[in-house]
Amino acid sequence: MPNNNISLIEKILYSVEKPGRYVGGEHNQIVKDWEAVDVRWCLVFPDVYDIGQANLGLAILYQILNAEETILAERSFAPWVDMEVEMRRHQIPLFSLESKQNLKDFDILGITLPYESIYTNVLNILDLAGIPQLSSERTQGDPLILGGGQACYNPEPMADFFDAFAIGEGEEVSLEITHAYRDWKISGKSRNELLLDLAQIPGVYVPSIYDVTYNPDGTIAGVLPNQPDVPEKISKRIVASLPTHPSKFLVPNVEIVHDRMSVEIMRGCTRGCRFCHAGMVNRPVRQRSVEEILPVIENGLNATGFEEVSLLSLSSSDHTEILELTQKVHEIFHDRNLSFSLPSLRIESFSIDLMDELKELKPGGGFTLAPEAATERMRAVINKPLNDEDFYQTVSKIFENGWRSLKLYYMIGLPTETMEDVDAILQAGIKVQQIGRRIIGKSVKVHLGIASLIPKPHTPFQWLAVQRPETIQEKLDNLKAGTRKAGIKMSYNIPESTLLESWLSRGDRRLGAVIKRAWENGAKFDAWGERDNLQIWRNAFESQNLDPDYYAFRERSLNEVLPWDHIDIGVRKSFLKRDYEWSLQERTREDCRNTCFACGILDAFVDQRPPETICYWGCP
């Protein structure tokens, strides 16, 4: 297909910040003949290149789709404000990086939704591409708009804008969707028939085929299909074993947020932290063996020249071969002048031997731990049990092994939390600082990272109300005053951004009109702290006669139909309800590798795994 965009794009790049965001041509980029393939994907990340190019899920799908000879997959990102101005001025539609083709000319736009605060960016991208924003207004010639990612476990706020969502893990279902689309192109059927075909694929949710009804009090009465032979619940997709990991990573043109090679060593978590959305929706645990991981690192380094490798999982120290892995990594790569990072370490599964190995791996920066709460009572509430003695012993060992900087992550706004629990965070930071100074001296640096709880869908806390901004601000002010006096660094999320995320993550389908009005009034890049869009959002709620407090500050009834109940993550709602009740009793669950609490995921997993396999942990 002839492309008239290229010369105009090159012309406007002289007028924008970071033109490298838009040129493509990175090392290991895959470019295919547009006319020689059956189905053309564009993988879209609705934030700037600097953030989106670091996304591992995008890298995985890019290689899986392009591995098929008859499929083409290219990339596109949200242009920053200066680039958008130039594109609109010169009437340049949004384009892909590889071939600079207009997004509206692709067959499928696969849009990643990793977090909710980029929803207005999706609408902006569709508008820049010349594609109708509403699914109901698209015609036969428009691309299929497909959503995927962590935020899709509550797809309802964005249901008006997507033709379909892939719920769960995308490695297999993305190819199934592609093959169904290719068959539809050949058949000459209508667009509605395509959507019906997609709704038959396990894990694919087509919102237009489901109707939402409401009770007189505004709560949801039900979400049910309006077509026959469509499942009432959409079960997330689970891959039985982790597929081959990509190693030919693209080498970015500009510095990105995580400018390193990321290797997923394990997926899922068995710990059951009650606030953790990822820990609930990504069950069951599957891990890569040392024999699988080492060649990925070797091949990736040879293909990219990266100088830092991050070994990713939700709880890296829970990998059953983590000590052997770190030993082998040091043994094989110690002479390459590389830095390795192992995020998401859990204090209770952390060993002195592992710490010694990490020291040998030349980790970049400081050390990070996430106790999340500073009192044993609050850690029981959130099901992250840890006694203070073990915590401070681990801190001592970190400083004794030479680390001079330690960051500690905590949460506020937790259920049953008192100001004494918040003050305990400050006292913990001061004690850690004292331990570090005793071992290292005054050069020690302690950093507290404070997040506010957002009770996310599909977690035991999903029925909770969000704490009001003035309450959160009072707690933050106390912590800020104390850390400033103690010489401890503190970072935090502003209450207003927490409020917006709570509206969008806990909303129902009525929020589609709110999102559209907010975009029309200028909201975009809501995840960027310097863009204060909250009043725009309040005005958008008012325009639709909706109360934002209804979504944030209302405690849900345990018997209420929640906006996301028709999305089945494999963990039973009855299990989440029981776990919520246990949290209020300060009752903990042990790691489910040791005791199965019948959350339901193994039953779901049985349906999707080959019959000869068993759960990784050996459960029947």
Stockholm file with secondary structure:
# STOCKHOLM 1.0

chainA/1-620         MPNNNISLIEKILYSVEKPGRYVGGEHNQIVKDWEAVDVRWCLVFPDVYDIGQANLGLAILYQILNAEETILAERSFAPWVDMEVEMRRHQIPLFSLESKQNLKDFDILGITLPYESIYTNVLNILDLAGIPQLSSERTQGDPLILGGGQACYNPEPMADFFDAFAIGEGEEVSLEITHAYRDWKISGKSRNELLLDLAQIPGVYVPSIYDVTYNPDGTIAGVLPNQPDVPEKISKRIVASLPTHPSKFLVPNVEIVHDRMSVEIMRGCTRGCRFCHAGMVNRPVRQRSVEEILPVIENGLNATGFEEVSLLSLSSSDHTEILELTQKVHEIFHDRNLSFSLPSLRIESFSIDLMDELKELKPGGGFTLAPEAATERMRAVINKPLNDEDFYQTVSKIFENGWRSLKLYYMIGLPTETMEDVDAILQAGIKVQQIGRRIIGKSVKVHLGIASLIPKPHTPFQWLAVQRPETIQEKLDNLKAGTRKAGIKMSYNIPESTLLESWLSRGDRRLGAVIKRAWENGAKFDAWGERDNLQIWRNAFESQNLDPDYYAFRERSLNEVLPWDHIDIGVRKSFLKRDYEWSLQERTREDCRNTCFACGILDAFVDQRPPETICYWGCP
#=GR chainA/1-620 SS CCCCSHHHHHHHGGGSSCGGGSCCCCBTCCCCCGGGCSEEEEEEESSCHHHHTTCHHHHHHHHHHHTSTTEEEEEEECCCHHHHHHHHHTTCCCBCTTTCCBGGGSSEEEEECSSGGGHHHHHHHHHHHTCCSSGGGCCTTSCEEEEESGGGGSCGGGTTTCSEEECBCHHHHHHHHHHHHHHHHHHTCCHHHHHHHHHTSTTEECGGGEEEEECTTSSEEEEEESSTTCCSSEECBCCSSCCCCCCCCCBCSSCCTTCSEEEECEECCSSCCTTCHHHHHTCSCEECCHHHHHHHHHHHHHHHCCSEEEEECSSGGGSTTHHHHHHHHHHHHTTTTCEEECCCCCGGGCCHHHHHHHHHTCCSSCEEEEEECSSHHHHHHTTCCCCHHHHHHHHHHHHHTTCCEEEEEEEESCTTCCHHHHHHHHHHHHHHHHHHHHHTCTTCEEEEEEEECCCCTTSTTTTSCCCCHHHHHHHHHHHHHHHHHHTCEEEECCHHHHHHHHHHHSCCTTHHHHHHHHHHTTCCCTTSTTCCCHHHHHHHHHHTTCCHHHHHSCCCCTTSBCTTTTEECSSCHHHHHHHHHHHHTTCCCCCTTTSCCCCSHHHHHHHHSCTTCCCTTCCC
#=GC SS_cons         CCCCSHHHHHHHGGGSSCGGGSCCCCBTCCCCCGGGCSEEEEEEESSCHHHHTTCHHHHHHHHHHHTSTTEEEEEEECCCHHHHHHHHHTTCCCBCTTTCCBGGGSSEEEEECSSGGGHHHHHHHHHHHTCCSSGGGCCTTSCEEEEESGGGGSCGGGTTTCSEEECBCHHHHHHHHHHHHHHHHHHTCCHHHHHHHHHTSTTEECGGGEEEEECTTSSEEEEEESSTTCCSSEECBCCSSCCCCCCCCCBCSSCCTTCSEEEECEECCSSCCTTCHHHHHTCSCEECCHHHHHHHHHHHHHHHCCSEEEEECSSGGGSTTHHHHHHHHHHHHTTTTCEEECCCCCGGGCCHHHHHHHHHTCCSSCEEEEEECSSHHHHHHTTCCCCHHHHHHHHHHHHHTTCCEEEEEEEESCTTCCHHHHHHHHHHHHHHHHHHHHHTCTTCEEEEEEEECCCCTTSTTTTSCCCCHHHHHHHHHHHHHHHHHHTCEEEECCHHHHHHHHHHHSCCTTHHHHHHHHHHTTCCCTTSTTCCCHHHHHHHHHHTTCCHHHHHSCCCCTTSBCTTTTEECSSCHHHHHHHHHHHHTTCCCCCTTTSCCCCSHHHHHHHHSCTTCCCTTCCC
//
